[in-house]
Amino acid sequence: MRATKIIYFLPLVTLLLVFSSCQKEVSFDDPIVPGGNGNGGGSGGNNTNNIVGDYDYVGMTAHTLSTVNVSQAGQNMKTVTVSDYNTKNNIGTVKITSNQMISTGVGYSIDTTMNNKTYLDGLLIDDSDFPFQVTSPASSSTSTYVRNSADSVTTTGALGFPDPSGNTPTGSVGAKLSWHGDTLY
């Protein structure tokens, strides 16, 4: 039963700690024209002034941490669950306009192990590893975003990417942007 509760919280935690990346599609556009280069405005640094363009979804890296505290009958139980992963079998595209992120057919799979530590009144009573294997089905959505600064945005719908359950969250999510070559993080 404990593993069921942990898995229930993982999509929420994953959404809070997920970093996604997309790679700009290579084109034959003039590299001098803003928005028309293969780097999407990035040339290896953190120049994120121009993110408008069409991208291939190339993956997500996540470090998740979930802490659940329960107090009952004078006893305190705490579980801490941690996982680290890079998604596999990444598919889909993302189009970024001046105010929207439009994902089409974005999907991935996760195959890792999560560690769960359970404490009762501060004493470690269980330290277990569990397989974490999920396939997020291809999903499409549109999310609006607002530029906060050259390197950050706030979106509605978690950048338009589904969580491992296949659902796209509806709350606001902040994200930092950076370029590494032709890949937007």
C-alpha positions in Angstrom: 0.0 0.0 0.0 2.9 2.3 0.8 4.3 2.0 -2.8 0.9 3.0 -4.2 0.9 6.2 -2.2 4.4 7.0 -3.4 3.6 6.5 -7.1 0.5 8.7 -6.7 2.8 11.6 -5.7 5.5 11.1 -8.2 3.8 12.8 -11.2 3.3 15.9 -9.0 6.9 15.9 -7.8 8.2 15.2 -11.3 6.4 18.2 -12.7 7.9 20.4 -10.1 11.5 19.2 -10.8 11.5 18.4 -14.4 13.7 20.0 -17.0 12.8 19.5 -20.5 14.8 20.2 -23.6 14.1 20.6 -27.3 16.3 20.8 -30.3 15.8 23.4 -33.0 15.1 21.8 -36.4 17.9 22.4 -38.8 16.8 24.7 -41.7 18.2 26.4 -44.7 17.2 29.8 -43.4 19.7 32.7 -43.5 21.7 32.5 -40.2 21.8 36.3 -40.0 18.0 36.8 -39.9 16.8 36.6 -36.2 14.7 33.5 -35.7 15.9 32.0 -38.9 19.0 30.3 -37.7 19.7 26.7 -36.8 20.6 27.8 -33.3 17.4 29.5 -32.4 19.3 32.5 -31.2 21.7 30.4 -29.2 25.3 29.9 -30.1 26.5 27.8 -27.2 25.9 30.4 -24.5 22.8 31.5 -22.7 21.5 34.0 -25.3 17.8 33.1 -24.9 16.4 36.3 -26.5 14.9 34.4 -29.4 13.2 31.1 -28.6 10.5 31.4 -31.3 10.8 28.4 -33.7 10.1 24.8 -34.4 11.8 22.2 -32.2 12.1 18.4 -32.0 11.5 17.1 -28.5 14.8 15.4 -27.5 14.2 14.6 -23.8 13.8 15.4 -20.2 16.1 15.1 -17.3 14.6 14.9 -13.8 15.6 14.7 -10.2 12.5 14.1 -8.2 12.1 14.4 -4.5 8.8 13.7 -2.6 8.4 14.0 1.1 5.2 12.9 2.8 4.5 13.4 6.5 1.7 11.8 8.4 0.9 12.3 12.1 -1.6 10.0 13.8 -2.1 8.9 17.4 1.0 10.8 18.5 3.3 9.1 16.0 5.0 10.8 13.0 5.7 8.9 9.9 7.7 10.4 7.0 8.6 8.9 3.7 11.2 10.4 1.4 11.3 9.2 -2.2 14.0 10.1 -4.7 14.5 9.3 -8.4 16.9 10.5 -11.1 16.3 9.8 -14.8 16.7 10.8 -18.4 13.7 9.9 -20.6 14.1 7.4 -23.4 12.2 6.9 -26.7 11.5 10.6 -27.0 9.1 11.7 -29.7 7.2 14.8 -30.8 7.7 18.4 -31.7 7.3 21.7 -30.1 6.4 25.0 -31.8 7.2 28.2 -29.8 5.4 31.4 -30.9 5.7 34.8 -29.2 3.2 33.7 -26.5 2.5 29.9 -26.9 4.2 26.6 -26.7 2.4 24.1 -28.9 3.5 20.4 -28.4 2.5 17.8 -30.9 2.9 14.1 -30.3 5.2 14.5 -27.3 5.9 11.3 -25.5 8.7 9.4 -23.7 9.4 6.5 -21.4 11.1 6.3 -18.0 13.0 3.2 -16.8 14.8 3.8 -13.5 14.7 2.9 -9.8 13.4 5.1 -7.1 14.6 5.0 -3.5 12.1 5.2 -0.6 13.1 5.8 3.0 10.5 5.6 5.7 11.0 7.1 9.1 8.8 6.6 12.3 9.3 9.3 14.9 12.7 10.2 13.2 14.1 6.6 13.1 14.7 4.9 9.8 12.5 1.8 9.6 12.7 1.0 5.9 15.1 1.8 3.0 13.9 0.2 -0.2 14.3 0.6 -4.0 11.4 0.2 -6.4 11.3 0.0 -10.1 9.9 3.2 -11.8 8.9 2.3 -15.3 6.4 4.5 -17.1 5.5 5.2 -20.7 3.9 8.6 -21.3 1.7 8.3 -24.4 2.1 10.8 -27.2 0.2 13.9 -26.3 -0.5 17.3 -27.9 -1.4 20.5 -26.1 -1.1 24.3 -26.3 0.2 26.3 -23.3 0.5 30.1 -23.0 3.6 31.6 -21.6 4.9 35.0 -20.4 8.6 36.0 -20.7 9.8 37.1 -17.2 13.3 37.9 -18.4 15.7 36.8 -21.1 16.2 33.4 -19.4 12.9 32.6 -17.7 9.3 32.0 -18.6 6.1 31.3 -16.7 3.7 28.9 -18.5 0.3 27.5 -17.9 0.2 23.8 -18.4 3.8 22.9 -17.5 5.3 23.7 -20.8 2.7 21.6 -22.6 4.4 18.3 -21.7 2.4 15.5 -20.1 3.5 14.1 -16.7 4.2 10.3 -16.6 0.5 9.6 -16.2 -0.2 11.3 -19.6 -2.0 14.3 -18.0 -1.0 17.9 -18.7 -1.1 19.9 -15.5 -3.1 23.2 -15.4 -1.2 25.4 -12.9 1.5 27.9 -13.6 5.0 26.7 -13.8 8.2 28.7 -14.0 11.2 27.6 -16.1 14.7 28.8 -16.7 16.0 28.8 -20.3 19.5 28.2 -21.7 21.0 27.1 -24.9 23.7 24.4 -25.4 24.5 24.4 -29.1 21.2 24.1 -31.0 19.4 22.6 -28.0 17.0 24.8 -25.8 16.9 23.7 -22.2 
